[in-house]
Amino acid sequence: MVYGAMLSADVQKAVEKEFEMALQDRVMEETKDKKNAVEAYVYDMRNKLHDKLHEFVTDSDREAFIAKLQETEDWLYEDGEDETKGVYIAKLDELKKQGDPIEQRYKEYSEIGSNVDQLINFVNWYKQAAASSDPKYEHIDISEKQKVLNECSEVENWLREKKQAQDSLPKHADPVLLSSDIRKKSETIDRVCRPIMTKPKPAAPETPSSPAPAQAGEQQPSQEAGNGTNPDANSNAENSDSTAAMETEKPEAAE
């Protein structure tokens, strides 16, 4: 037995107490962060409403929202000075329900130009390629090229109608031409047209090789040479036989 050592039950209680204190510290820190988030949103949104978001909300809605932000700021330093984490989260969500649509209208307005330009570039490139007489496209069937032109025409009509409707709206109205819709159109036209206009040319058929012609001065071997017979050798052999016969028939001299 070790004197002064804690009993196992005491050890367990100490561990639980330490865990509880650590949990409380964590909750307090998270609560503080949520409160600061509410405060930061109030200051940031109020400045934006007087600046870049000014045209993207009606005058009446802007004044009402600014009043709501001021009310929230006052609450933070009075009744909301020491609230729970959940209360601060709910307060921030309440403010964002009013602020998010305004910021979304500004975001769409800021991005719509580049997205429209990208879609137009897609359409123009595929139209020019499908109508081109460039030899690199001559292997593509005319019906396939017409399919590309039809797709481009359909997208152009859609964009023209949407853009006319969007241009007629004030900035504080919800947009009818969305960046997400334009990106989908770009993806669609690319998915339809790219496989057609980038179709590789078929491989050229291989030409069979012909035997090489004989070189000048070369002679074809004669049949006799092919049989291994020498004509001069046969003639010499015949002459030798004739001479021998004559010598045999030569008469003897008189005695």
matplotlib code that plots the C-alpha trace (Angstrom):
import matplotlib.pyplot as plt

x = [0.0, 1.3, 0.5, -1.0, -2.1, -5.7, -8.3, -9.6, -13.0, -11.3, -9.2, -12.4, -14.0, -11.0, -10.9, -14.6, -14.2, -11.3, -13.3, -16.3, -14.1, -12.5, -16.0, -17.2, -14.2, -14.8, -18.5, -17.6, -15.0, -17.5, -20.2, -17.8, -17.0, -20.7, -21.3, -18.4, -19.7, -23.0, -21.2, -18.9, -21.9, -23.7, -20.8, -19.9, -23.4, -24.2, -21.1, -22.0, -25.6, -24.1, -21.6, -21.6, -25.0, -26.8, -28.4, -29.3, -32.0, -35.0, -34.8, -37.5, -35.9, -32.5, -33.7, -35.6, -32.5, -30.3, -32.7, -32.6, -28.9, -28.8, -31.4, -29.1, -26.1, -27.9, -29.1, -25.6, -24.5, -27.7, -29.9, -27.7, -24.5, -24.4, -26.5, -26.0, -24.3, -27.6, -29.2, -26.3, -26.5, -30.2, -29.7, -27.1, -29.3, -32.2, -30.0, -28.7, -32.2, -32.5, -28.9, -28.1, -30.6, -29.1, -25.5, -26.6, -28.0, -24.7, -22.8, -24.8, -24.5, -20.7, -20.2, -22.8, -20.6, -17.7, -20.0, -22.0, -18.7, -17.5, -20.8, -20.7, -17.1, -18.1, -21.0, -18.9, -16.0, -18.3, -20.3, -17.2, -15.7, -18.9, -19.2, -15.5, -14.1, -10.8, -9.6, -9.2, -13.0, -13.7, -14.0, -17.0, -20.3, -22.5, -25.4, -23.1, -22.0, -25.6, -26.3, -23.6, -25.1, -28.6, -27.3, -25.5, -28.6, -30.7, -28.3, -28.1, -31.9, -32.0, -29.3, -30.9, -34.3, -32.9, -30.6, -33.4, -35.5, -32.6, -31.6, -35.2, -35.0, -33.6, -30.6, -32.6, -34.9, -34.0, -32.2, -33.8, -30.4, -28.3, -24.6, -25.4, -27.7, -25.2, -22.5, -24.9, -25.5, -21.7, -21.3, -24.2, -23.0, -19.4, -20.7, -22.7, -20.3, -16.8, -17.0, -18.2, -15.8, -12.7, -13.4, -10.1, -9.6, -9.7, -6.3, -5.2, -5.2, -1.7, -0.4, 1.0, 4.7, 5.8, 9.0, 12.1, 13.0, 16.3, 19.3, 20.6, 23.4, 22.2, 21.5, 19.1, 20.8, 20.4, 18.7, 22.1, 23.8, 20.8, 21.3, 25.1, 26.0, 28.8, 28.2, 32.0, 32.9, 30.5, 32.0, 35.6, 34.6, 33.1, 36.3, 38.5, 36.3, 36.5, 40.4, 40.8, 38.6, 40.7, 44.0, 42.5, 41.5, 44.9, 46.4, 49.7, 52.8, 54.1, 57.0]
y = [0.0, 3.4, 6.1, 9.3, 7.6, 8.4, 5.7, 4.5, 6.2, 9.5, 9.1, 8.6, 11.6, 13.8, 12.6, 13.4, 16.8, 17.6, 16.5, 18.6, 21.7, 21.2, 20.8, 24.0, 25.8, 24.5, 25.6, 29.0, 29.4, 28.3, 30.6, 33.5, 32.7, 32.7, 35.9, 37.5, 36.2, 38.0, 41.2, 40.9, 40.3, 43.3, 45.6, 44.1, 44.0, 47.5, 48.8, 46.8, 48.1, 51.6, 50.5, 47.7, 46.2, 49.6, 49.0, 45.3, 46.0, 48.4, 51.5, 50.4, 46.9, 48.5, 50.8, 48.0, 45.8, 48.5, 49.0, 45.3, 45.3, 48.2, 46.4, 43.3, 45.4, 46.9, 43.5, 42.2, 44.7, 44.4, 41.4, 39.3, 40.0, 36.6, 34.2, 30.6, 29.4, 28.3, 31.7, 33.4, 30.8, 31.5, 35.3, 35.0, 32.7, 35.3, 38.1, 35.9, 35.2, 38.9, 39.4, 36.3, 37.1, 40.6, 39.2, 36.6, 39.2, 41.1, 37.9, 37.0, 40.4, 40.3, 36.9, 36.9, 38.8, 36.3, 33.3, 34.7, 35.4, 31.9, 30.4, 32.7, 31.6, 28.0, 28.6, 30.7, 28.1, 25.2, 27.1, 28.2, 24.7, 23.1, 25.5, 25.5, 24.0, 23.3, 19.8, 18.7, 18.6, 17.1, 13.5, 14.6, 13.7, 16.7, 15.5, 15.5, 19.1, 20.1, 18.6, 20.9, 24.0, 23.1, 22.8, 26.2, 27.9, 26.5, 27.8, 31.2, 31.6, 30.5, 33.0, 35.8, 35.4, 35.1, 38.1, 40.3, 39.4, 39.9, 43.3, 44.6, 43.9, 46.3, 45.1, 44.7, 42.1, 38.4, 37.4, 35.2, 34.5, 32.5, 31.7, 28.1, 27.8, 29.3, 26.9, 24.0, 25.2, 25.4, 21.9, 20.6, 22.2, 21.0, 17.4, 17.3, 19.1, 18.2, 14.5, 15.4, 18.2, 16.4, 13.1, 11.8, 11.1, 7.4, 5.8, 5.7, 2.2, 0.6, 0.3, -3.2, -3.1, -4.3, -6.2, -4.1, -3.8, -5.4, -3.1, -2.0, -4.3, -7.3, -10.4, -13.2, -16.6, -18.8, -22.2, -23.9, -22.2, -23.1, -26.8, -26.6, -27.4, -25.5, -25.3, -24.8, -27.9, -30.0, -28.6, -29.4, -32.9, -33.5, -32.2, -34.5, -37.6, -36.6, -36.3, -39.7, -41.3, -39.8, -41.1, -44.6, -44.6, -43.3, -45.8, -47.4, -46.5, -48.8, -51.0]
z = [0.0, -1.0, 1.5, 0.1, -3.1, -4.4, -4.4, -7.8, -7.1, -6.4, -9.6, -11.6, -10.1, -10.8, -14.5, -14.9, -13.3, -15.6, -18.6, -17.6, -17.2, -20.6, -22.1, -20.5, -21.8, -25.3, -25.2, -23.9, -26.7, -29.4, -27.9, -28.0, -31.7, -32.6, -30.9, -32.7, -36.0, -35.4, -34.6, -37.6, -39.9, -38.6, -39.3, -42.7, -44.1, -43.0, -44.9, -48.0, -48.1, -48.3, -50.9, -53.5, -52.5, -52.7, -56.1, -55.4, -52.9, -52.9, -50.8, -48.4, -48.0, -47.5, -44.7, -43.0, -43.1, -41.8, -38.9, -38.2, -38.1, -35.7, -33.5, -33.5, -32.6, -29.6, -28.5, -28.5, -25.9, -23.8, -23.6, -25.8, -24.0, -22.4, -24.4, -25.4, -28.6, -30.1, -29.7, -31.5, -34.3, -34.7, -34.7, -37.5, -39.6, -39.2, -40.6, -43.5, -44.6, -45.5, -46.6, -48.7, -51.5, -51.9, -52.0, -54.5, -56.9, -56.7, -57.3, -60.4, -61.8, -61.3, -62.9, -65.7, -68.2, -68.2, -68.3, -71.2, -73.1, -72.5, -73.9, -77.0, -77.6, -77.5, -80.0, -82.4, -82.5, -83.2, -85.8, -87.7, -87.5, -88.8, -91.7, -92.5, -95.8, -94.1, -95.2, -91.6, -91.3, -94.8, -93.3, -91.1, -92.5, -93.6, -91.4, -88.3, -89.1, -89.4, -86.0, -84.6, -86.4, -85.0, -81.5, -81.8, -83.1, -80.3, -77.7, -79.3, -79.3, -75.6, -74.6, -76.6, -75.0, -71.5, -71.9, -73.2, -70.2, -67.8, -69.3, -68.7, -65.0, -62.3, -60.4, -57.2, -58.9, -58.8, -62.0, -64.6, -66.3, -63.8, -64.1, -63.2, -66.2, -68.6, -67.4, -68.0, -71.5, -72.1, -70.9, -73.0, -76.3, -75.6, -74.9, -78.1, -80.5, -79.4, -80.3, -83.8, -84.6, -83.1, -84.8, -86.1, -89.8, -90.8, -91.5, -95.1, -96.7, -97.1, -100.7, -101.5, -102.5, -106.1, -106.9, -107.6, -111.4, -112.7, -112.8, -116.3, -117.7, -115.7, -117.9, -117.0, -116.7, -119.8, -119.7, -120.4, -117.6, -115.4, -116.4, -115.7, -119.4, -121.3, -125.1, -125.8, -123.9, -126.0, -129.3, -128.2, -127.3, -130.8, -132.6, -130.5, -131.5, -135.3, -135.2, -133.6, -136.2, -139.1, -137.6, -137.4, -141.0, -142.3, -144.8, -144.0, -146.2, -149.0, -148.1]

ax = plt.figure().add_subplot(projection="3d")
ax.plot(x, y, z, "-o")
ax.set_aspect("equal")
plt.show()
